[in-house]
Amino acid sequence: MAPRAQAPSLRTVVPMSELPATPAPDEVPHAPWALVGECLVAVTRSRGAARRLGYPRGIRPLPGPTFVLAIRYTDSPVGPFLELAVARPASLGLRPGFCITASIVSSPAARLGGRLGWGFPRDVGGLSWSRNADMSRLRWEERGIEVSGRAGGWPLPFLVPIRSLQRRADGPVVIPGRLRAQARLTRVDVVAPDDDPLAWLSGSHRGMALNAMRMVLKPARRPLGLLSSFGAPLSAAEPALSSQPAVDRSLRSAG
C-alpha cells in the first residue's frame, strides 16, 4: 500500500530582524479598522495573584474567564499581521466588558495604531503562524509561548458585539466593535515556560477556532458618568511611541 500523502503545511514567520521600521504616528490609519483573518480562542481561569494584575488604572477587574487569543490577520488597514493577546473581564463605571491586558503583534504599524487609537498595550515580537491539515499554531519565538488548536466539528455562525475597556494617554476609553465568523468548538493548548510571567495560562482549555473572521473596531469613546459615553479624539499620543518598543514590556505585568 502506498504511504498516505501528508497535507501541505502553511507557515508564516515574522522574524524581528525583518520587521519594517515604526511609521510616524500620522501615517497610521485612524479607526474604524476592518480586519479579516482567523483566530484561536482559549477560555482560561485567572489564578492566585494573577486575578488582579495587569489592569490599567481606572479599569476594575471582574470575575469570569480569561481569553487567550491567537490571531492571524490576513487583511487590515496596516496589512497582514499576527497577534497574541490576553483579554480579561473588566468594568468601567457600570459598563462591563473585556480589557486587553497583554498584546504582542508582529507589525510596528499595528502596535502604533493599537496604542494611539485604543490604548491597547501592544508591543512588537517575533511571531510565527503555522498550519498543518486542520491544526493551527501561533508561536512567540522569543518567549517560547505557543497556542495551538485543531478545528473540528460543524461550523456555526458566530456574531458578537465587542466592548473593550482600555486606558489611553488621555484617560479611560470604551471601544465598541463587532465580530463575526464561522466557529468550531475545540480544545486549545497553551504552552509557556514555567518561569514565564504567563505560565499561569498553560494547559489544555475549552475554546473555539474562528474562520472567515471579520472584525470591526470602531473609534474609542470617552466615558461620561456611570453608563454614557461620547466621542473621543481619534488618537492620543504617547511620547514613548516615537521609538521601537522592547519586545516584552507589556506582557511582563500581565501574569
C-alpha positions in Angstrom: 0.0 0.0 0.0 1.4 3.4 -0.9 2.1 5.7 2.0 -0.5 8.4 2.6 0.5 11.8 1.3 0.8 14.4 4.0 -1.2 17.6 3.8 0.8 20.7 2.9 1.9 22.9 5.7 1.3 26.6 5.9 3.9 28.6 7.9 4.1 32.3 8.3 7.1 33.6 10.1 7.7 37.2 11.0 11.3 37.5 12.5 12.2 40.6 14.4 15.2 41.2 12.2 12.9 41.7 9.1 10.3 43.9 10.7 9.8 47.3 9.0 10.6 50.5 10.8 8.0 52.0 13.1 5.9 54.5 11.0 5.2 58.1 12.0 2.0 58.5 14.1 0.3 60.4 11.3 1.0 57.6 8.8 -1.2 55.1 10.7 -4.9 54.9 9.7 -7.4 56.1 12.3 -10.4 54.0 13.4 -12.6 52.4 12.3 -10.5 49.4 11.4 -11.9 46.4 9.4 -9.9 43.3 10.0 -10.1 39.9 8.3 -8.5 36.6 9.4 -8.7 33.6 11.6 -8.4 33.1 15.4 -7.9 30.5 18.1 -9.6 31.3 21.4 -8.8 29.6 24.7 -11.1 30.0 27.7 -8.9 30.0 30.8 -9.2 30.9 34.5 -7.1 33.5 36.4 -5.2 32.0 39.3 -3.9 33.5 42.5 -2.3 36.9 42.3 -2.9 37.0 38.5 -6.5 37.7 39.1 -5.8 41.4 39.8 -2.6 42.1 37.9 -2.3 43.8 34.6 -5.3 46.1 34.6 -4.7 49.7 33.8 -5.6 52.5 36.2 -9.3 53.2 36.3 -10.3 49.8 34.9 -11.6 47.4 37.5 -11.3 43.6 37.3 -14.5 41.5 37.2 -14.8 37.7 37.9 -15.0 35.5 34.9 -13.0 33.7 32.3 -9.8 35.0 30.7 -9.4 34.6 27.0 -6.2 33.9 25.2 -6.4 35.0 21.6 -4.0 33.8 18.8 -4.9 35.7 15.7 -3.7 35.7 12.1 -5.0 38.9 10.3 -4.8 38.4 6.6 -6.1 41.9 5.8 -6.2 45.1 7.9 -5.6 48.9 7.3 -1.9 48.2 8.1 -1.6 45.0 6.1 -1.4 41.4 7.4 0.0 40.8 10.9 -0.2 38.3 13.8 -1.3 38.9 17.4 -1.1 37.1 20.7 -3.4 38.7 23.2 -4.9 38.2 26.7 -8.4 39.6 27.3 -9.8 39.7 30.8 -13.3 40.7 32.2 -13.4 44.2 33.4 -15.7 47.2 34.2 -15.5 50.9 33.7 -18.2 52.5 35.9 -21.2 50.3 35.3 -20.1 49.2 31.9 -18.9 45.6 31.7 -16.6 44.4 29.0 -13.1 43.0 28.4 -9.8 44.6 28.9 -6.8 43.6 26.7 -4.1 43.3 29.4 -1.4 41.9 27.2 -0.8 42.0 23.4 2.2 41.2 21.2 1.9 41.9 17.5 4.2 41.2 14.5 3.8 44.7 12.9 5.1 48.0 14.2 2.3 49.8 12.4 -0.3 47.6 14.2 1.4 48.3 17.5 1.3 52.1 16.9 -2.3 52.1 15.7 -3.5 50.0 18.6 -1.8 52.1 21.2 -2.6 55.6 19.8 -6.2 54.8 18.8 -7.4 52.4 21.5 -4.8 52.2 24.3 -4.1 48.5 23.7 -0.8 47.6 25.5 0.8 46.3 22.3 4.5 45.6 21.8 6.2 44.0 18.9 7.7 40.5 18.9 8.8 37.7 16.6 5.6 35.7 16.0 5.1 32.7 13.7 1.9 31.1 12.4 1.8 27.5 11.1 -1.0 25.2 9.9 -0.7 21.5 9.1 -4.0 20.0 7.9 -6.6 21.2 10.5 -4.0 22.1 13.2 -3.1 25.8 13.6 -0.4 27.1 15.9 0.9 30.6 16.9 4.3 30.8 18.5 6.1 33.7 20.2 9.6 32.9 19.3 11.4 34.9 21.9 9.4 33.6 24.9 8.7 30.1 23.6 4.9 30.5 24.1 2.6 28.5 21.8 -1.1 28.4 21.3 -2.4 25.6 19.1 -5.8 24.1 18.3 -7.4 21.7 15.9 -10.6 22.8 14.2 -13.3 20.1 14.2 -17.0 19.6 14.0 -19.6 21.6 12.1 -19.1 25.3 11.7 -21.6 27.5 13.4 -22.3 31.2 12.6 -20.8 33.4 15.3 -21.7 37.0 15.7 -20.9 39.0 18.9 -20.6 42.7 19.8 -17.3 43.8 21.2 -16.7 46.2 24.1 -13.1 46.7 25.1 -12.2 48.9 28.1 -8.8 50.4 27.9 -6.7 53.4 29.1 -5.0 55.7 26.6 -2.7 58.5 27.3 -5.7 60.8 27.7 -7.6 58.5 30.1 -10.0 55.5 30.1 -11.9 54.8 26.8 -14.6 52.4 25.7 -14.0 50.7 22.4 -17.1 49.3 20.6 -17.0 46.9 17.7 -18.3 43.6 16.3 -17.0 40.3 15.3 -18.5 37.6 13.0 -17.0 34.3 11.9 -17.6 30.6 11.4 -16.9 29.0 14.8 -15.9 25.4 15.6 -15.6 24.2 19.2 -12.2 22.7 20.0 -9.5 22.2 22.6 -6.9 24.9 22.6 -3.5 24.2 24.1 -1.4 27.0 25.6 2.3 26.2 26.4 4.5 28.7 28.3 7.8 28.1 30.1 7.4 27.5 33.9 9.4 30.7 34.7 7.4 32.9 32.3 5.0 35.5 33.7 2.3 34.0 31.5 2.9 30.4 32.8 -0.4 30.5 34.6 -2.1 30.4 31.1 -0.6 27.0 30.3 -2.9 24.0 29.9 -5.5 22.4 27.6 -8.6 24.6 27.5 -12.0 24.7 26.1 -12.1 27.1 23.1 -13.0 27.8 19.6 -11.4 28.1 16.2 -12.8 31.1 14.2 -12.5 31.0 10.5 -13.6 33.6 7.9 -13.4 36.1 10.8 -14.4 39.7 10.1 -13.9 42.2 12.9 -14.6 45.9 13.1 -13.0 48.1 15.8 -14.8 51.5 16.0 -13.4 54.8 17.3 -12.8 55.0 21.0 -15.4 56.8 23.2 -14.8 58.6 26.4 -16.9 57.6 29.4 -19.4 60.0 30.8 -20.9 59.2 34.2 -21.6 55.5 35.0 -23.2 54.5 31.7 -22.9 57.1 29.0 -20.1 57.9 26.6 -19.2 60.4 24.0 -16.8 60.7 21.1 -13.1 60.9 21.9 -10.2 62.1 19.8 -9.3 59.6 17.2 -5.8 59.1 18.8 -3.9 60.1 21.9 -0.2 60.4 21.5 2.3 58.7 23.9 5.9 60.2 23.9 7.4 56.7 24.3 5.9 55.6 21.0 8.5 57.6 19.0 11.0 54.7 19.4 11.0 51.0 18.7 9.5 49.1 21.6 11.0 46.5 23.8 9.8 43.0 22.8 8.0 42.0 26.0 7.3 45.1 28.1 3.6 44.8 28.1 3.4 41.2 29.0 5.7 41.3 32.0 2.9 42.7 34.2 0.1 40.5 32.7 0.6 37.5 34.8 
